[in-house]
Amino acid sequence: MNFIFVEGLRVDAWVGIYARERVVAQTVEFDLSFGIPEAAASHDDIADTIDYAKVIESIRAELASRHFNLIETLGEFIADLLCEQFAAPWVKIRIAKLGVMKNVRRVGVCIQRGTSLDAAGHGH
């Protein structure tokens, strides 16, 4: 399976349960990998793949208008968006909140959907 990856995507999001997280959006960082149709490479046509610019635009738009209590819920929302809106057959997402605790660089989750690749990215 071929896939696209997007690393280090930073988006301001409303996520968290603490009072400070409800009054100010915070930066979250995404690493995304998602499967694409095999036809993408052979036809050399954007219509045969998933346009990563549209994925990024959609994530930014959705997160500007929603609040999530848990980063886990945010991750599931993004996984659903990629699978349903963009028809990705496989997705792996890492989402991290940056600098939320003293002496901790990131806190986050990793979510994987689909059966075509295992956690290490190997085909079945």
GROMACS elastic network, one bead per residue, 0.5 to 0.9 nm:
[ bonds ]
;  ai    aj funct       b0    kb
    1    35     6  0.66073   500
    1    36     6  0.73520   500
    1    37     6  0.78008   500
    1    38     6  0.69717   500
    1   116     6  0.74313   500
    1   117     6  0.79671   500
    1   123     6  0.72047   500
    2    34     6  0.84705   500
    2    35     6  0.58271   500
    2    36     6  0.57466   500
    2    37     6  0.71489   500
    2    38     6  0.65142   500
    2    40     6  0.88334   500
    2    41     6  0.87518   500
    3    33     6  0.64341   500
    3    34     6  0.52167   500
    3    36     6  0.52014   500
    3    37     6  0.83247   500
    3    90     6  0.84431   500
    3    91     6  0.88501   500
    4    32     6  0.79880   500
    4    33     6  0.55518   500
    4    34     6  0.55040   500
    4    35     6  0.64848   500
    4    36     6  0.69893   500
    4    50     6  0.82927   500
    4    52     6  0.76667   500
    5    31     6  0.73397   500
    5    32     6  0.54113   500
    5    34     6  0.65587   500
    5    35     6  0.89559   500
    5    52     6  0.85316   500
    6     9     6  0.67755   500
    6    30     6  0.78028   500
    6    31     6  0.56634   500
    6    32     6  0.50469   500
    6    33     6  0.64619   500
    6    34     6  0.89711   500
    6    52     6  0.78426   500
    6    56     6  0.88391   500
    7    29     6  0.84736   500
    7    30     6  0.65205   500
    7    32     6  0.63233   500
    7    33     6  0.84608   500
    8    29     6  0.57974   500
    8    30     6  0.56466   500
    8    31     6  0.56726   500
    8    32     6  0.86867   500
    9    28     6  0.81761   500
    9    29     6  0.54480   500
    9    31     6  0.65280   500
    9    32     6  0.84054   500
    9    56     6  0.81220   500
   10    27     6  0.63197   500
   10    28     6  0.56483   500
   10    30     6  0.63487   500
   11    26     6  0.81168   500
   11    27     6  0.55101   500
   11    28     6  0.55145   500
   11    29     6  0.65068   500
   11    30     6  0.79960   500
   11    59     6  0.82798   500
   11    60     6  0.63615   500
   11    63     6  0.78425   500
   11    64     6  0.87735   500
   12    25     6  0.57413   500
   12    26     6  0.52402   500
   12    28     6  0.61995   500
   12    29     6  0.88404   500
   12    60     6  0.79072   500
   12    63     6  0.74094   500
   12    64     6  0.72818   500
   13    24     6  0.87987   500
   13    25     6  0.51510   500
   13    26     6  0.54744   500
   13    27     6  0.61392   500
   13    28     6  0.65650   500
   13    60     6  0.84247   500
   13    63     6  0.54082   500
   13    64     6  0.63082   500
   13    65     6  0.86501   500
   13    66     6  0.78909   500
   13    67     6  0.74640   500
   13    68     6  0.85525   500
   14    21     6  0.70146   500
   14    22     6  0.68074   500
   14    23     6  0.84647   500
   14    24     6  0.72577   500
   14    26     6  0.64416   500
   14    27     6  0.87320   500
   14    63     6  0.70458   500
   14    64     6  0.75111   500
   14    65     6  0.83157   500
   14    66     6  0.65861   500
   14    68     6  0.63352   500
   14    69     6  0.83346   500
   15    21     6  0.64392   500
   15    22     6  0.73302   500
   15    25     6  0.73290   500
   15    26     6  0.73888   500
   15    28     6  0.88706   500
   15    66     6  0.85405   500
   15    67     6  0.55840   500
   15    69     6  0.54661   500
   15    70     6  0.63812   500
   15    71     6  0.65151   500
   15    74     6  0.77159   500
   15    97     6  0.88348   500
   16    19     6  0.82387   500
   16    20     6  0.84729   500
   16    21     6  0.52042   500
   16    22     6  0.67364   500
   16    67     6  0.80060   500
   16    68     6  0.64075   500
   16    70     6  0.57096   500
   16    71     6  0.72052   500
   17    20     6  0.84551   500
   17    21     6  0.65120   500
   17    22     6  0.71086   500
   17    68     6  0.83002   500
   17    69     6  0.51050   500
   17    70     6  0.71096   500
   18    21     6  0.52902   500
   18    22     6  0.66550   500
   18    69     6  0.87224   500
   19    22     6  0.52308   500
   19    23     6  0.67917   500
   20    23     6  0.55988   500
   20    24     6  0.65904   500
   21    24     6  0.57099   500
   21    25     6  0.66988   500
   21    26     6  0.72633   500
   22    25     6  0.73437   500
   22    67     6  0.81450   500
   22    69     6  0.89730   500
   25    64     6  0.88720   500
   26    97     6  0.75796   500
   26    98     6  0.80371   500
   27    96     6  0.87414   500
   27    97     6  0.65727   500
   27    98     6  0.65239   500
   28    95     6  0.66894   500
   28    96     6  0.55028   500
   28    98     6  0.61777   500
   28   108     6  0.89747   500
   29    94     6  0.79534   500
   29    95     6  0.56131   500
   29    96     6  0.51864   500
   29    97     6  0.65757   500
   29    98     6  0.73179   500
   29   106     6  0.89887   500
   30    93     6  0.69288   500
   30    94     6  0.55859   500
   30    96     6  0.66553   500
   31    92     6  0.81603   500
   31    93     6  0.57971   500
   31    94     6  0.50659   500
   31    95     6  0.66594   500
   31    96     6  0.88968   500
   32    91     6  0.73436   500
   32    92     6  0.59210   500
   32    94     6  0.65492   500
   32    95     6  0.86222   500
   33    90     6  0.81237   500
   33    91     6  0.56474   500
   33    92     6  0.51549   500
   33    93     6  0.64882   500
   34    50     6  0.88040   500
   34    82     6  0.77634   500
   34    83     6  0.88762   500
   34    88     6  0.60585   500
   34    89     6  0.74197   500
   34    90     6  0.54568   500
   34    92     6  0.63812   500
   34    93     6  0.84764   500
   35    50     6  0.86216   500
   35    88     6  0.55095   500
   35    89     6  0.56020   500
   35    91     6  0.63986   500
   35   116     6  0.87297   500
   36    39     6  0.83934   500
   36    40     6  0.72115   500
   36    48     6  0.85009   500
   36    49     6  0.57966   500
   36    50     6  0.63212   500
   36    87     6  0.85885   500
   36    88     6  0.62438   500
   36    89     6  0.71493   500
   36    90     6  0.81761   500
   37    40     6  0.57957   500
   37    41     6  0.84486   500
   37    48     6  0.68962   500
   37    49     6  0.60222   500
   37    50     6  0.82133   500
   37    88     6  0.83688   500
   37    89     6  0.84139   500
   38    41     6  0.64248   500
   38    42     6  0.72824   500
   38    48     6  0.84809   500
   38    49     6  0.83525   500
   39    42     6  0.52218   500
   39    43     6  0.58711   500
   39    44     6  0.80865   500
   39    45     6  0.86222   500
   39    48     6  0.59965   500
   39    49     6  0.74607   500
   40    43     6  0.57177   500
   40    44     6  0.58935   500
   40    45     6  0.63680   500
   40    46     6  0.71302   500
   40    47     6  0.79629   500
   40    50     6  0.85356   500
   41    44     6  0.53800   500
   41    45     6  0.79099   500
   41    48     6  0.84139   500
   41    49     6  0.84294   500
   42    45     6  0.84338   500
   43    46     6  0.87161   500
   43    48     6  0.72984   500
   44    47     6  0.88544   500
   44    48     6  0.78195   500
   45    48     6  0.56170   500
   45    49     6  0.74146   500
   46    49     6  0.55059   500
   46    50     6  0.73471   500
   46    51     6  0.67411   500
   47    50     6  0.76722   500
   47    51     6  0.81636   500
   49    52     6  0.89926   500
   50    53     6  0.88188   500
   50    54     6  0.80774   500
   50    55     6  0.78250   500
   50    86     6  0.65698   500
   50    87     6  0.82105   500
   50    88     6  0.76862   500
   51    54     6  0.54156   500
   51    55     6  0.65111   500
   51    56     6  0.89279   500
   51    86     6  0.86789   500
   52    56     6  0.61697   500
   52    57     6  0.85057   500
   53    56     6  0.51969   500
   53    57     6  0.61138   500
   53    58     6  0.85533   500
   54    58     6  0.59650   500
   54    59     6  0.85328   500
   55    58     6  0.51640   500
   55    59     6  0.62238   500
   55    60     6  0.86885   500
   55    81     6  0.87978   500
   55    82     6  0.75382   500
   55    86     6  0.77272   500
   56    59     6  0.51717   500
   56    60     6  0.62122   500
   56    61     6  0.86187   500
   57    60     6  0.52267   500
   57    61     6  0.61602   500
   57    62     6  0.86371   500
   58    61     6  0.51332   500
   58    62     6  0.60711   500
   58    63     6  0.85341   500
   58    81     6  0.86461   500
   59    62     6  0.52565   500
   59    63     6  0.60847   500
   59    64     6  0.85467   500
   59    78     6  0.72911   500
   59    81     6  0.83242   500
   60    63     6  0.53646   500
   60    64     6  0.61906   500
   61    64     6  0.53317   500
   61    65     6  0.69492   500
   62    65     6  0.56720   500
   62    66     6  0.65283   500
   63    66     6  0.53721   500
   63    67     6  0.74783   500
   63    68     6  0.89981   500
   63    74     6  0.88142   500
   64    67     6  0.84737   500
   67    74     6  0.86706   500
   68    71     6  0.69132   500
   68    72     6  0.88039   500
   68    73     6  0.65261   500
   68    74     6  0.60109   500
   69    72     6  0.86843   500
   69    73     6  0.73888   500
   69    74     6  0.82468   500
   70    73     6  0.52870   500
   70    74     6  0.65596   500
   70    75     6  0.87773   500
   71    75     6  0.61252   500
   71    76     6  0.86580   500
   71    95     6  0.75285   500
   71    96     6  0.80723   500
   71    97     6  0.81092   500
   71   108     6  0.68899   500
   71   109     6  0.70289   500
   72    75     6  0.50583   500
   72    76     6  0.63092   500
   72    77     6  0.86358   500
   72    95     6  0.87251   500
   72   108     6  0.81055   500
   72   109     6  0.63699   500
   72   110     6  0.85044   500
   72   111     6  0.83552   500
   73    76     6  0.51107   500
   73    77     6  0.61402   500
   73    78     6  0.87125   500
   74    77     6  0.50553   500
   74    78     6  0.63348   500
   74    79     6  0.86868   500
   74    95     6  0.85141   500
   75    78     6  0.52045   500
   75    79     6  0.61793   500
   75    80     6  0.86112   500
   75    93     6  0.70863   500
   75    94     6  0.78358   500
   75    95     6  0.67763   500
   75   109     6  0.72729   500
   75   110     6  0.76747   500
   75   111     6  0.66073   500
   76    79     6  0.50081   500
   76    80     6  0.61024   500
   76    81     6  0.85231   500
   76   111     6  0.72734   500
   77    80     6  0.51557   500
   77    81     6  0.61555   500
   77    82     6  0.87758   500
   78    82     6  0.62557   500
   78    83     6  0.86186   500
   78    93     6  0.80778   500
   79    82     6  0.52847   500
   79    83     6  0.62145   500
   79    84     6  0.84843   500
   79    91     6  0.66214   500
   79    92     6  0.77575   500
   79    93     6  0.72174   500
   79   111     6  0.75131   500
   79   112     6  0.77496   500
   79   113     6  0.71341   500
   80    83     6  0.51032   500
   80    84     6  0.57101   500
   80    85     6  0.77890   500
   80   113     6  0.89343   500
   81    84     6  0.53401   500
   81    85     6  0.52774   500
   81    86     6  0.69742   500
   81    87     6  0.86499   500
   82    85     6  0.57605   500
   82    86     6  0.50544   500
   82    87     6  0.64144   500
   82    88     6  0.56847   500
   82    89     6  0.87285   500
   82    90     6  0.87361   500
   82    91     6  0.73004   500
   83    86     6  0.58009   500
   83    89     6  0.64399   500
   83    90     6  0.74291   500
   83    91     6  0.74981   500
   83   113     6  0.83786   500
   83   114     6  0.88836   500
   84    87     6  0.52432   500
   84    88     6  0.74299   500
   85    88     6  0.82948   500
   87    90     6  0.88946   500
   88    91     6  0.67359   500
   88   114     6  0.87676   500
   89   113     6  0.81032   500
   89   114     6  0.60130   500
   89   115     6  0.81952   500
   89   116     6  0.77167   500
   90   112     6  0.75597   500
   90   113     6  0.55558   500
   90   115     6  0.68999   500
   90   116     6  0.65949   500
   90   117     6  0.73518   500
   91   111     6  0.79270   500
   91   112     6  0.55510   500
   91   113     6  0.51876   500
   91   114     6  0.65747   500
   92   110     6  0.71503   500
   92   111     6  0.56442   500
   92   113     6  0.64715   500
   92   114     6  0.87988   500
   92   119     6  0.84010   500
   93   109     6  0.79835   500
   93   110     6  0.54832   500
   93   111     6  0.51755   500
   93   112     6  0.63431   500
   93   113     6  0.89058   500
   94   108     6  0.70756   500
   94   109     6  0.57159   500
   94   111     6  0.65561   500
   94   112     6  0.88803   500
   95   107     6  0.82146   500
   95   108     6  0.52668   500
   95   109     6  0.54829   500
   95   110     6  0.64908   500
   95   111     6  0.85839   500
   96   106     6  0.55944   500
   96   107     6  0.51947   500
   96   109     6  0.66168   500
   96   110     6  0.88179   500
   97   100     6  0.64647   500
   97   105     6  0.85347   500
   97   106     6  0.55819   500
   97   107     6  0.53228   500
   97   108     6  0.59778   500
   98   101     6  0.84739   500
   98   104     6  0.82398   500
   98   105     6  0.60208   500
   98   107     6  0.67707   500
   98   108     6  0.86932   500
   99   102     6  0.70054   500
   99   103     6  0.78975   500
   99   104     6  0.61579   500
   99   105     6  0.52094   500
   99   106     6  0.59352   500
   99   107     6  0.80084   500
  100   104     6  0.71750   500
  100   105     6  0.77753   500
  100   106     6  0.72196   500
  100   107     6  0.73866   500
  101   104     6  0.54241   500
  101   105     6  0.77799   500
  101   106     6  0.83228   500
  101   107     6  0.85132   500
  102   105     6  0.81857   500
  104   107     6  0.74244   500
  112   118     6  0.88714   500
  112   119     6  0.75659   500
  114   117     6  0.73040   500
  114   118     6  0.88667   500
  115   118     6  0.71272   500
  115   123     6  0.88876   500
  115   124     6  0.79453   500
  116   121     6  0.89007   500
  116   122     6  0.83237   500
  116   123     6  0.59392   500
  116   124     6  0.60810   500
  117   120     6  0.76461   500
  117   121     6  0.52509   500
  117   122     6  0.52395   500
  117   124     6  0.61112   500
  118   121     6  0.52686   500
  118   122     6  0.54872   500
  118   123     6  0.65730   500
  118   124     6  0.71295   500
  119   122     6  0.74662   500
